[in-house]
Amino acid sequence: MQAKTNKYEMGLDKRAANHQPLTPLTYLERAAHVHPDRTAIIHGSQSFDYRQFYARARQLASALDRRGIGKGDTVSAMLLNTPPFLDAHYGVPMTQAVLHSLNTRLDAAQIAFQLEHAETQVLVFDSAFADLIRAALEIAAVRPFLVEFNDQQADMALSGLDAVDYEAFLADGDTGFEWRMPDDEWDAITLNYTSGTTGNPKGVVYHHRGAHLVAQSNVLVTSMPRHPVYLWTLPMFHCNGWCFPWSISLAAGTHICLRQVRDAEIWEALAEHRATHFCGAAIVLSTIINAPDSAKRKLDHAVEAVTGGAPPPAALLKAVAAEGINVTHVYGLTETYGPAVVNEWKPEWDDDDPEEQATRKARQGVRTGALEQLGVLDAETLDPLKADGASLGEIMFRGNSVMKGYLKNPKATEEAFAGGWFHSGDLGVQHADGYIQLKDRSKDIIISGGENISSVEVEDVLFRHPAVLAAAVVAKPDEKWGETPCAFVELRPAETVSEKELVAFCRDNLAHYKCPRHIVFDELPKTSTGKIQKFELRKRAAELSGAARRERASA
């Protein structure tokens, strides 16, 4: 049979006039063209309008281009939530290079590994991290060109490292630089490293198409109006700030930069700058609510907050709402550009009793508009499980807001994408209304203050101590941080070590935020085959948390 001719394909080819690669870079170009005089960035006493923001991004691109930076190259950044980090989200990919964001809480060895693995050619860093960068470079095999940002809004001295001042580096660039679109929307735009469950972390690669779509989706998820005022309480290094560096340009909004997340500074920004949106883990909400009355300010406008990780306690949500802040709960992973699931609230739930509302808000939710498919599947067969709120399976993703893959790690990439789905490693259920809810983490990742902590990594350090026979680390519920690492340790016969000494040992060998806050010395529960029963330890940790709360309440 002769193939049928499709009239909708005849003479209707893709061409420059009707097909361009999707990229979030055009959002800034448009904002600068349409709203050149609108304030784009506020950082202390500094401010930049969109004309200046676009010019600075192009200057950065030009300066990098003059150093030979282009497609396939990596520019790493170890910065706080300051203007240069916003510049970098545009200026680096404007050269077709890739922006690699470094977690500012890492230790020197972890930084050195990432710089080597990413093959960093240029490293932009804040003076506050000079000692850490110096230590990392002493053990790293790469020798990147250094650019130092000495923030005039902070009382910091120059590091003395062989680095070019950031503003001087920008001044060497051309504000009219003709930046380059990606050749293909599948081209890499950024690189972010996972926490790593075993061994070294994996480098997650984002593409322009995904960043473009997630940035758009953020505007819808947060009910963002034209010209929002966005407060940077979420680290920009975390999944590229969930793609909000690009979202705010799309909405021609204002970035309010914060070097540190402090209660007084947050309240001041909410009140003085009339910030309309902010994101972060539950710790940010706790910081706001637990601020002293002297720091709190009366808000006369609506504020939308987006929180990820473990769902905030009902009492915290109630307290935040009383301050005029509406909270939306989201869920995602580094591999999904941050939030890919949103607890989309329905008006008919407003009349539910508080207990029912809290139950609904504990669910992670439904897929965002940028994600094509979300499912709770049988990990072996990939068959969808019943949406009955009880059938436990692995949460899996499919769509354009899923990473390209892991940098230089084809084996891990193939495993993650087996069967045509991205396997999250998280276990959950799906309710009859389609909303999913996490129940456990098969990778034993602890989410503390929005940061992922590998229990295996902490256990490996504990095992190094000569007095330790066996160790297991689980998440302990925490009102402030959401979760903190709790270690259960079995000592060798005739050996002794105090909790204080063991915590100090961990702090000498780990980034401090990864260290156990609580250590229990006891024989570890094991199966008949010798496997440690972590589910029993999680119960114990939860009981310890509950006992601590009751003790505080009765004090």
N, C-alpha and C positions, 0 to 999 in steps of 0.2 A: 504494500500500500504506500502510495506516495505521501511523503511527509506534508502535513498541513502547513501552509504559509501563515505566519503570524504577522498581520498587518501592523501591529503595534511595535514591531521591531524593525520594520523596513524604513531605512533612512532616518531612524531616530536614535542615532549613536550618542554615546557620551562624548562630550567635548568641553573645552575650557569654559564656554559660555553657560553650560548647564550642569557641570559636574566639577566640584572642588572638594578637596579632602576636608573632612570635618576636623576642626581644631579649636580649642578654647582661646587661642592667641588672638583671634579676630574680635573677641569680646572687648579687649582693651582698646584696640584700634577704633572700634565703633564708639565706645564711651568717650574717647578723646575727641572724636570727630563731632559727636552730637552734643556732648556735655563738657566741653573743654575747661570751663571755669568752675565746675562743681568739685567740691573737696573730695579727693579720692582717699587720702591717707592722713591720719592724725597720729603723731607720735610725740607725746609730751608737748613741748612748745613748738615743735615742727609741724608743718602741714604741706601737702602737695595736692594740687588740683590734677584733673585727668590729663591736661595738656602736659604737665610736668612729669606725671607718672609714666605716661607713654614715652616721653623723651628719655627718661632715665632708663627704662627698659631697653630702648634702642641703643642708648649709649653703652649699656652693659653688653649687649649683643655685639656691637661694633668693636669694643675693647677686646672681647673674647675672640672675635673673628681675626683681629690683627695679631693675635697670638697663635693663630692657626687652628683654633677650636672649630669643629664642624661635625658633620654627621658621623655617628659612631663613637664620639668622644664623650667623656664623663666630666661634669663639673660638680664637685661635692660642696655641700654647705653645712656648716655647723653654726647655726644662728638661732637666736631667740626670736620671738614674734616682733620683728622690727622691719622697717621699710626695705632693707636690702633683700630680705627673704621674699617679699612680694615682687621686687624687681626681678629676682632670679627665676620666679615661676613663669615669667614671660621672656626675659632677656636670654636665658640659657637655651630654651627650645627655639627661640628666634634664629639661632645659628644652626638648627637641626641637631644640636647636641642634646644630651640627656642630663637632667637635674637629679642628683643623688642627695637626698636629705638625711643627715645624720642625727640620730637620737641624742640629745644633749645629756642624757643620763647614763650613757655607756662609759665603760672604762677604756683605758688606753689600748689594751689588747684587742678589744672588739672593734674599736675605731680603726686600728691598723689593719685588721683582717678585711674590713669593708673597703678601705682605700685600695688595698691590693687587689681584691676580687673585682672591684669596679674599674680598676686601672685608671684611677683618678689623675687627670691632667692639671686641673685647677682646683684649689681648695679655698673657699671663702669662709672665714671664721670670725666670731666675735671675740674681742679681747678677753672677755670673761673666761674663755676656754683655752687660753694660750698655753697654760701649763699642761693641760690634757693633750693638746695638739702636739706640743713639743715631745711629750713622752711617747705618743703614738708614732710620731715620725722617726723616733730613735729605733723602733723595732720594725717599722714597715719597710718593704722593699721598694716602694714607689717614692718618687720625689716630686710631688706636684708643685706647681707655681702657686705661691701663697698670696692671698689678698686678705688684709685684716680690716675688720669694721670696728673702729673705735667710737662707740656711741657717745655723742655729745650730751645725750640725755641721762647718762650714767657717769659717775665719777670713776673712770677707769683710766689707767695709764697704758701706753703702748707696750706691747709684750717684749719687744727687743728681738723677736724672730725676724728672719730675713723675708719680710713681707711688704707688699705694696699697700699703701693706705687705700681703703675702698673708694673714697670720694676722688682721690687722685686717679685711681684706675678708671673710674667713670668719666672723669674729665678728659681722658685720652680717647674716649669714644665719640662717635658722631651721632648727634641727636636726630639726624635725618637718615640714618642708616637704613638701607633697603633690606629689611629682614626677610628671611626665607620661610615660606610655608613648608609644611612637610611634603615630601614627594608623594607620600601615601598616608592616609589617615591611620593605617596600621603601624606606622613608624613609632618607635619608642619616644615617650616624652619625659618620663621620670622613672626613677629607681628607688624602691623602698625595701628595707630588709626586715624580714620577720624576726621574731624573738628567737626562733630555733628551739625545737623540742629536744633534739639530740645533736651534738656536734655544733658546727657553725650554722649561723642563720642563712636563710635562702634569700636571694635578691629578686624581689617581685618587680616585674617590668610592666608599666602602664603604657597604653598607646593613646594617640591624639583623639581618636574616635571615642574611646571610653571616657576620657577626661571631659570632652565636649558634652557628652550626653549626661554624665553624672552632675556636672556643673549646672546644666539646665534642670535636672531633676531636683537638685537641692532647692532651687527657687520655689518649686511646687510643694515639696515636702514641708518647707518652713513657712508656707503662706507669705512669701516675701513680696512686699509691694515695690513699686518703683522707688528708687533712692533709699534703700534700707541703711541703717547704721549698725555695722557688724562689729562686735567686741571680740577681740582675739584672746579667748580663754582656753581654746584648744590649741595644742602645739602644732605649728605648721609642718613640723617634721613628721607628724603622725598621719600617714596616708595622704600626704600633701594637704594637711588641714581639711581632710574629707572633700577636697576639690573646691572649697570655698574661696581660695585666692582667685579662682576664675569666675565663680558664681557672682561675686560682688560686682565685678566689672560688667557682667551681663545685665545686672539690675542697676548699673550706674550708682552704686552705693558708696558708703564711706567705711574704710577700715579704721578701727581704733586699735592701735598696737599696744600691747602690754609686755614688758620685759619679764615680769613676774606675775603670777596669779595670786594676788593678795586681796583680802576682803575689802579694805578701805579703797583701794584703787578700782576694784570692780564696781562698788557702789557709787564712787565718784563718776566713773565713766557712764554708768547707767543713768545717773541723774543729770550730770552736766552736759554730756554729749547726746543724751536721750537715745541711748543705744536701744535698738529694736530687736536684735538677735544675738545670741551667743550659743556656743556648743561646748561640750565637754563631758567628762565622766561624772558620776554622782558626787565625787569629791568636790567638784566646782559648786554644785548646789549646796552641799554641806558648808562649804566655806562662806557662801553668801548668807545662809540662814544663821550660822553660828557666829557671825560677826558681832562684835560688841555694839550696843545701841548707839554709841558715839560715832560709829562708822556708818551705820545704816542711814539711808536717805529715803524720803517719801517719793514714790514714783507716781507721776500723773499721766503715764502713757503705758500702753500694752507692750509686754516683752515676751518674745518667743524663745524658749530654750530647747535645745536638742541634746539629749543625753544618750550615750551608748554604754555597752558593757552590761553588767548586772543591773536589773531593774531597780530603781530607787525604792526604798521602803515607803509604804503608804503615808506614814507620818511625815516624812520629808516632803513628799509631793504636796501634801496638804499645807505644810508650812510655807513652801515656795509659792503656792497658789495664793495664799493670803497676802503675799507681797506684790501681787499683780503679775506674776510670771507664770506663763503657761508652758508646761513641759511636754515634749514629744519624745517617746522612746524609740530608738532605732537599733539595728543590729547589722553587723557585717564583719568583714575581715580585711586584712591588708590586701589580700588577693582580689577583693571586690571593690577596690577604691574606697574602702570604708563602708559606710551604711548602704546596704542594698535592700534592707527590709525595714519597714516603718510600721509602728503601731498606730495605724490611721484611725483616729477617733471618730466615732459616728455620733451625730447630734442626739439620736434616740437613746444613747447611753447616759446622757446628762442627768436623767431622772432616776437612774439606778441608785441603790443605796451605796454608801461609801465602801462597804466591804466588797460588793460586786464590782464596783469601779476599780478598786485596787487589784482585784483578780484579773480584770481585763487588761489593766496597765502593766501587769507582770508579763504579758505575752510579748514576744518580739514583733509579731505582726505579719504583714503581707509585702509582696515585692514592690519596690519603687517603680516609677515609670521607665527608668533606664534599664531595668532587668527584664529579660524575656520570660524566664521560667524559674520557679522556686518550688522545691518539693522535699518531702520527707520520704526517703526511699529505703528499701532493703539494701544494705551495703553490699550484699553478695549478688543478688539478682537484678538490682536496680529497678525493681517493681515498686510502684507507689503504694504506700501503706494506707490503711483506712484513716479517714479524717474523723477520728472518734475521740481525740484528746487523750488516748491511752496507748496506741500502737507506737512503740519507740523505734525510730530509725535514724539514719544519717541525713542531715540537712544538706541539700545539694543545690547548686546554682547553674544556670545556663544563660548566656547572653553577652551583650556588648560591654557590660560593666564588669566583666571578669578579665583578669590580667592576661597579658600575652603569654606569660609563663615565667619560669625561674631562670635567671641569668646563668648561663654556662652550666646548667644542670638539667639535661634532657631527661634523665631517669626520673627525677622528682616531678618534672613537668608532666611526663606521661602518666605517672601514678596519680597525680592530682586530677588529670582530665580523663581517667579511664572510663570507658563506656559513654563518652560524649557529655559528661557532667563534670563540674568542678566539685570535688569532694571536700567538704569543709572540715571533716573530722569531728564536728559537733553533733551531738545526739539530741533529738527532740521529738515532739509530737505535733500533729496538726489537728486543730479543732474543727468542728462541723462547719463553722463560718469561714474556714480557709486560713485563719490566723495560726501561725506556728508559735511554738513555745519551746525554748531550750530546756533540757533536763540534765544534761551532763556534757562533759568535754572529753572525748575519747583521747585527746592528746595531753590531758592533764595540764592544761594551761591555766594559770591563775591570772585574773584580771584585777590589778590593783591600781586604783586611781586612773583607770583608762589605759594602763600599760600592761602588756602581756609579759608574764613571768613563767618560764619553763620550770616545772617542778623537778624535772630530770637534771637540769643544770645545777639547781641548788643542792640536790641530793649528791651529785658528783663531788661538789665541794665538801659537803659534810663527811663523805666517805674518806676524804683525804686526811681527816684528823686521826691521829694514831689511837685515840681512845674510842673511836666509833666503830662498832661492829656492823650495824645496819641502820639505815635511815630512810624515811619516807616523808615527802612534803605534800601537803594538800592545802586547799584554800580554806581559810577561816573567815567566816562572815565578819565584816567590820563596818560599823556605822559611818565612819568617816571615809574610808578608802574603798568601800564596796567589798573587797576581799584583801586579805594579807596572807603571806606564806606562813604556815604553821608546820613545824618540823616535829616528827616523832622519832626519837633516837633510842637505839638499843646499844648499850656500851659493852665493850669487851670485858671479860672477867678480870676483876682486880684493878680495872682502870676507872678513874674518876675525872670529871670535867664539869665545871659549872655552866649554867645557861649563859651567864655573862661572857665567860671565856669562849664558848662556842659561837656566840653571836659575833664577837670580836674577830674570831677566825674567819667567819663568813665575810665580814666587812673588809677583811684584808684580801679576799680572793674573788669578790663579786662587786658589781655595782650595788651601792648601798640599798637602793629601793628593792632589790631582789632578795635581800637577807630576811631570814625568819624573824618575825616580831615575837614569836612565842615558841618555846621548845619544851616538849614533854619527854621525860626520860621514862621509858617503859619497854617491856617486851612487845614486839610488833606482832599483830595478828596475822597469821599466815594460813594458806590453804594446805591441803595434804601434800601438795607438790612443792611447797616452799614459797609460793607466790604471795607477796604482801597484799592483804585485803584492804585496799585503799577506801573502799566504800565504808568500812567500819571506822577508819580514821576520819573520814569526812563527818561522820555522825558525831564522833568525839569532839572534833573541832567546833562543830555547830553548838554542841552542848557547852563547851567552854565559853563560846561567845555569848550564849544565853545566860550562863551563870554570871558572867562579868556585867551584863546589862542589869540583871536583877540586883547585884551587889551595889551598883551605882544608884539604882532607884531607891534602895533602902537606906542609903547613906545619909 
